Structure formats: structure tokens, C-alpha cells
């Protein structure tokens, strides 16, 4: 008999299939401290939690029989994933369970915003019959901009079509072909800002998306825009939004999420007449809570019975011999993927991964997952992991092509990552290897041979090979208090196209990158940030 501990309040209906299983015993014991969990967890094969229980390394160390931890929800911030992976414990979640409920909440907020429903309700129950103040707008024939076309964004777009809205959609992985399937128009963020009547956000919070809508965007925004955020606090600059509303640029906003939750009592959203707020209710429906519990319970049962399962968020099982061969390359693979993604500006439609040398002799699929995760994480953040990366690529119609050759190309092993974009004939290529005594090295960028140690903060500059470029770049960075730790240049012919890689000590302000691109003979400057 398998024993399952439920340590957080979870829907009875959601765990019913575990209760009904002939080979499973389910025990509910909620509100336990870490010490209390450590004392009993050794008796259980599985642990089911929501967000209250923090599953620490200490708890997992005591869980000598623990095979799986199920999170009835999406986020797994309360579970030490690295510790679980090291101890061979599978962690699963329910990424699809709140898709519809969050989509519907988005529409509820959009309708409430369009028709001033909360404000009208408050005034009516106070005894004032006011039909003139709350003149609303229809959704029909309006343009909706959707930032992020993952599961939830796609469902929102589908429903908006039924309301007679035109859809402009932005997603870094949205291709023209997929946009046509979804019956939306592929657009840039600026296209949406300049042309949409409503805008809804459905992106994770990453360094790339933090404050992606801020003062610069509000300055060019279509007057009368209405903004909805039921995704993540921080994607939209809250203070800049308040200013834009007060200046008459934005007609109103509806937010289910805040940069800091709960918000401070003096947060300007809470008393602003043009802003509607709810306390992070996107996934708060009976159906959603049941669905995530049902999904997780089903997968726990599969894992306990050694059956195929899905939605694992940590390392899948790999044969020890294969693991020993591949493990030194996991970090390099993720770094190459991240590097390639950060130097690619247009939407990616194909990922090509070439393994040369000894790596051609083993199953490299676990390593491929790390590379694809590195590519996707630039825009999806923590949503992408080494288990779901291939699934996420597939759902975004990203073709992943892997090839292997025993030819060494001058290296014992070489990994080449190529991103093919929607821009005609555009490819970005990064190749890397492990050098004995030197560690990770990037040895090719596009057509240029290089020898770069990946560092936390680097600047990739493309320029024309002319005298004085290096001096001008160094002077400008010095004037902006950006210290250069190392530099390498690459070119194919004298006076032709060239690149410069600078390792710097800290994050480079965006305005400094803009200044760099303004230098004579300098074409582009991109900061590369590697974990």
C-alpha cells in the first residue's frame, strides 16, 4: 500500500481518485510545522501540498520513502526543486488547471472596466441613482492587444473574437503561421500600444518583461487605452500607469495582481476612481481548485504505480551512465541557449542543435532539454524547466531539430545552437565546448570564431572594422562608470563586419546601450545576462 500525506487544504473531490484507489492510503494532516513534518514524513510515499507548506531539503531528507511531491497549482516556489532532484524525488504541478478560470477573470475585469461596474455599484448602494457619470464603451469592433500568447493568452484571444473584437497579439515565440491558426494579427509591443483600445497582459515576470510597459510606452500609447493585468505584478510599471491615467492617456485599468502583495494601504490603485482591483483571484474558482487537485492526484497515482506521467518540473530519470557523460554539459547547454535567445531579436520558429564529437555516442535528449529551456526562459522565466521545455516548444510551434556527428571539428565535443527566425534568411548561431582546465567556452558567434568564457554580464557589439571603435566604446563605458573586465574582437576580413565581446562588472543601463549604438560605425549593442 502506498501512503499519501495531504498537508494543505485540498478539495476532497480533487483527491477522490486517490481515496478510491485500492493500493493507496490517504491521510490529511494540515497546518504542520517543519519539525512536525520531519517527524512523520518518513512514513509516506507521496506528499500533496498547495502554497502553505514549505517543502525544504530537511523535510525531503527525512522522507526516505518519498517518491513524489504534488503541488495542486502552478507555482512551485515553496518546494526546494534542487534538493528534490538530488534526492530523486519527482515534483509535479498542474499547469493547465487554472487556464480557463484566469481567462474568464480577465474577461470579467475587462467588462467591469468597460462599463464602470464596481464604481456604479458602489454609488448605487450608497443611495445615488447616477446614470450619466458611468458612460461605458462596447467591446464589439474594438481592438484588443494581447501581450503573451501562451495557454491563457490564447484562450482570451479566442473569446475576444466571439465578442467581435480585432486581436493584435505579441509573443516572442509567435510565428505568422500560428497567428493565422489563432485568427489573430501578429504585432509588436509598439504596434499594440499605438493601436489597441484594450490591452491585456499574459506574460510571466522575467527580467525581460519587468516594466515592459512603462513611461516610454505610455508616451506613445493610443489615447483612451484600457489596460488589464491578471498575470503578474511588475509587468506594468504601476506608478507610471497612475501618471498616465491622471494625464488622460489611459482611460482606466483593472488589476488582479500587484508588484508587492498584498499592496500597501496607501497604494494609489486602491483609491483611484479609474482603477479596478481584486486580490489575486485569477485561479480562485471551485472548478479550478478541483481541477488542479484532480490533475495532480492523477499524476501522483501514475508515478506511484510506475506508469507514464506528465507535468514534472524537475529532472527526469536518466540512466547513470548517460548522466555521468552529460552532466558536465548541462550548464553549458543552458548557457548557449540563453545566449542565443538574447542576441535574437525576431520571433524564433526553429531551433537547431548540433552535437559533434563524443556526445554523438549517447542519447543527448536530456541535454537538449537544458538547451531549449535556456532559449525559452528568456521570455517565459520560471515557467520553462528541463522537463517541460520540449512541450512548451511544441505548443508554440517551435520546431526542434537535433543532429549528431562524430566529426570533432577540432574539439573533443562541440555543441552548436542555431535559432532560425521569422525574418527571411535570419539565423543566429552560438557554439560552445568544455576545455580541460578552462571550463565553459563559447567558440563561435554566427560566422565569427571567438574564445569567450561566459560571464554574468557581457555586451555583444556588431560594428564595422574601422580604427578607433574600441577606444570610443571604452571611453563611453568609462564615462558611465561601467568597468570592462575583458574584451575580444572578431572579424573575417579587414574593414568588413566585426564583433566585439565585452565582459563588464555589472548590469549595463539601457540608456548606455542606446548611446553605444549611436557611435560612428557601430551597428548594434546587446547586453547578455547569464545566471
FENRA-V291507 format. One record per residue. N is the residue number from 1. SS is DSSP state (hx for helix, st for strand, lp for the rest). OMEGA is omega in whole degrees, -180 to 180 (* if undefined). Layout:
# FENRA-V291507
n: (N/N)
ss: (SS/SS)
omega: (OMEGA/OMEGA)
This chain:
# FENRA-V291507
n: (1/2/3/4/5/6/7/8/9/10/11/12/13/14/15/16/17/18/19/20/21/22/23/24/25/26/27/28/29/30/31/32/33/34/35/36/37/38/39/40/41/42/43/44/45/46/47/48/49/50/51/52/53/54/55/56/57/58/59/60/61/62/63/64/65/66/67/68/69/70/71/72/73/74/75/76/77/78/79/80/81/82/83/84/85/86/87/88/89/90/91/92/93/94/95/96/97/98/99/100/101/102/103/104/105/106/107/108/109/110/111/112/113/114/115/116/117/118/119/120/121/122/123/124/125/126/127/128/129/130/131/132/133/134/135/136/137/138/139/140/141/142/143/144/145/146/147/148/149/150/151/152/153/154/155/156/157/158/159/160/161/162/163/164/165/166/167/168/169/170/171/172/173/174/175/176/177/178/179/180/181/182/183/184/185/186/187/188/189/190/191/192/193/194/195/196/197/198/199/200/201/202/203/204/205/206/207/208/209/210/211/212/213/214/215/216/217/218/219/220/221/222/223/224/225/226/227/228/229/230/231/232/233/234/235/236/237/238/239/240/241/242/243/244/245/246/247/248/249/250/251/252/253/254/255/256/257/258/259/260/261/262/263/264/265/266/267/268/269/270/271/272/273/274/275/276/277/278/279/280/281/282/283/284/285/286/287/288/289/290/291/292/293/294/295/296/297/298/299/300/301/302/303/304/305/306/307/308/309/310/311/312/313/314/315/316/317/318/319/320/321/322/323/324/325/326/327/328/329/330/331/332/333/334/335/336/337/338/339/340/341/342/343/344/345/346/347/348/349/350/351/352/353/354/355/356/357/358/359/360/361/362/363/364/365/366/367/368/369/370/371/372/373/374/375/376/377/378/379/380/381/382/383/384/385/386/387/388/389/390/391/392/393/394/395/396/397/398/399/400/401/402/403/404/405/406/407/408/409/410/411/412/413/414/415/416/417/418/419/420/421/422/423/424/425/426/427/428/429/430/431/432/433/434/435/436/437/438/439/440/441/442/443/444/445/446/447/448/449/450/451/452/453/454/455/456/457/458/459/460/461/462/463/464/465/466/467/468/469/470/471/472/473/474/475/476/477/478/479/480/481/482/483/484/485/486/487/488/489/490/491/492/493/494/495/496/497/498/499/500/501/502/503/504/505/506/507/508/509/510/511/512/513/514/515/516/517/518/519/520/521/522/523/524/525/526/527/528/529/530/531)
ss: (lp/st/st/st/st/st/lp/lp/lp/lp/lp/lp/lp/lp/lp/hx/hx/hx/hx/hx/lp/lp/lp/st/st/st/st/st/lp/lp/lp/lp/lp/hx/hx/hx/hx/hx/hx/hx/hx/hx/hx/lp/lp/st/st/st/st/lp/lp/lp/lp/lp/st/lp/hx/hx/hx/hx/hx/hx/lp/lp/lp/lp/lp/st/st/st/st/lp/lp/lp/lp/lp/lp/lp/st/lp/hx/hx/hx/hx/hx/hx/lp/lp/lp/st/st/st/lp/lp/lp/lp/lp/lp/hx/hx/hx/hx/hx/hx/hx/hx/hx/hx/hx/hx/hx/hx/hx/hx/hx/lp/hx/hx/hx/hx/hx/hx/hx/hx/hx/lp/lp/lp/lp/lp/lp/lp/lp/lp/lp/lp/lp/lp/lp/lp/lp/lp/st/st/st/st/st/lp/lp/lp/hx/hx/hx/hx/hx/hx/hx/hx/hx/hx/hx/hx/lp/lp/lp/st/st/st/st/st/lp/lp/lp/lp/lp/hx/hx/hx/hx/hx/hx/hx/lp/lp/st/st/lp/lp/hx/hx/hx/hx/hx/hx/hx/lp/lp/st/st/st/st/lp/lp/lp/lp/lp/lp/lp/lp/lp/lp/lp/st/lp/hx/hx/hx/hx/hx/lp/lp/lp/lp/lp/st/st/st/st/st/lp/lp/lp/lp/lp/lp/st/lp/hx/hx/hx/hx/hx/hx/hx/hx/hx/lp/lp/lp/st/st/st/st/st/st/lp/lp/lp/lp/lp/lp/lp/lp/lp/lp/lp/lp/hx/hx/hx/hx/lp/lp/lp/st/st/st/lp/lp/lp/lp/lp/lp/lp/lp/hx/hx/hx/hx/hx/hx/hx/hx/hx/hx/hx/hx/hx/hx/hx/hx/hx/hx/hx/lp/lp/lp/lp/lp/lp/lp/st/lp/lp/lp/lp/lp/lp/lp/hx/hx/hx/hx/hx/hx/hx/hx/hx/hx/hx/hx/hx/hx/hx/hx/hx/hx/hx/hx/hx/hx/hx/lp/lp/lp/lp/lp/st/st/st/st/st/st/st/st/st/st/hx/hx/hx/hx/lp/lp/lp/hx/hx/hx/hx/hx/hx/hx/hx/hx/hx/hx/hx/hx/hx/hx/hx/hx/hx/hx/lp/lp/lp/lp/lp/hx/hx/hx/hx/hx/hx/hx/lp/lp/lp/st/st/st/st/st/st/st/lp/lp/lp/lp/lp/lp/lp/st/st/st/st/st/st/st/st/st/lp/lp/lp/lp/lp/st/st/st/st/st/st/st/st/st/lp/lp/lp/st/st/st/st/st/st/st/lp/lp/st/st/st/st/st/lp/lp/lp/lp/st/st/st/st/st/st/st/st/lp/lp/lp/lp/hx/hx/hx/hx/hx/hx/hx/hx/hx/hx/hx/lp/lp/lp/lp/st/st/st/st/st/st/st/st/lp/lp/lp/lp/lp/st/st/st/st/st/st/st/st/lp/lp/lp/lp/lp/hx/hx/hx/hx/hx/hx/hx/hx/lp/lp/lp/lp/st/st/st/st/st/st/st/st/lp/lp)
omega: (175/180/-178/177/175/-172/175/177/-180/-178/177/178/-178/-179/-175/-179/174/179/-177/-177/-177/-175/-177/171/-178/177/177/178/-172/177/-177/173/178/179/-180/177/179/-177/-173/-170/180/-180/-169/177/-177/178/177/-178/165/-177/-175/-177/174/-176/-173/177/-180/178/-179/177/179/-179/-174/178/-173/-180/-174/171/-180/177/180/-177/-176/-174/179/-179/-178/-180/178/-174/-179/179/179/179/-179/-178/177/179/-180/176/180/175/-179/-173/-176/-170/-177/-176/-175/-177/177/176/-178/178/176/180/176/180/180/179/179/180/-178/-174/176/-172/-180/-179/180/178/-177/-178/-179/-178/175/175/-179/179/-171/-179/-174/-174/-168/176/-176/177/175/172/-178/179/174/178/177/173/-180/177/-178/-177/171/-177/-174/180/179/179/177/180/180/-179/179/177/180/178/179/180/171/-172/167/-173/174/171/-177/180/-179/178/179/-179/-180/177/178/177/-178/180/176/178/178/-175/172/176/180/177/-179/-178/-176/-169/-175/173/176/177/178/-173/178/179/171/177/178/174/180/-174/180/-179/177/171/-177/-172/-179/180/180/-179/-179/-174/175/-179/-180/178/172/-169/178/176/173/-175/-177/173/179/177/177/179/-172/-178/178/178/179/179/-179/177/-179/179/178/178/-180/-178/-180/-179/176/-174/173/-175/-179/177/176/-177/-9/-179/176/-176/180/179/-175/177/-168/-178/-178/-176/-177/-178/176/180/171/-173/176/-176/-174/-178/-172/169/178/-177/-178/-180/176/-176/-179/178/178/-179/-178/180/-180/-179/176/179/178/-177/180/-179/179/178/178/-178/179/175/171/-178/174/-169/174/-179/179/179/-176/-179/178/-180/-179/-179/-172/-170/179/-176/-176/-178/178/-179/180/178/179/179/-180/-179/-179/-179/-176/178/-180/-175/-176/-178/-179/177/178/176/177/-180/-180/177/180/178/-176/-179/179/-176/-177/176/-176/-177/176/179/177/179/178/-179/-179/175/180/179/-175/-173/179/-177/-176/178/-176/177/-180/175/-171/178/-174/-174/-180/178/179/178/-179/-178/178/179/176/180/179/-177/-178/176/-179/175/179/179/-172/-178/178/-179/176/175/178/176/179/179/179/176/177/-174/179/176/-174/175/180/174/173/-172/176/179/-179/-180/171/178/-180/179/-178/179/-176/176/168/-171/176/172/-175/-177/-173/171/-179/174/-171/170/-180/179/-174/-177/178/177/175/-178/171/-175/173/-175/-179/178/175/-178/-177/-180/-179/179/-179/180/-179/180/179/179/180/175/175/-176/179/179/178/-178/173/178/178/177/176/179/178/178/-179/178/-178/176/177/177/179/170/-177/-171/-174/178/-178/178/-177/-179/177/176/178/178/179/-178/178/180/178/176/179/-173/-179/175/-177/175/176/179/-178/180/*)
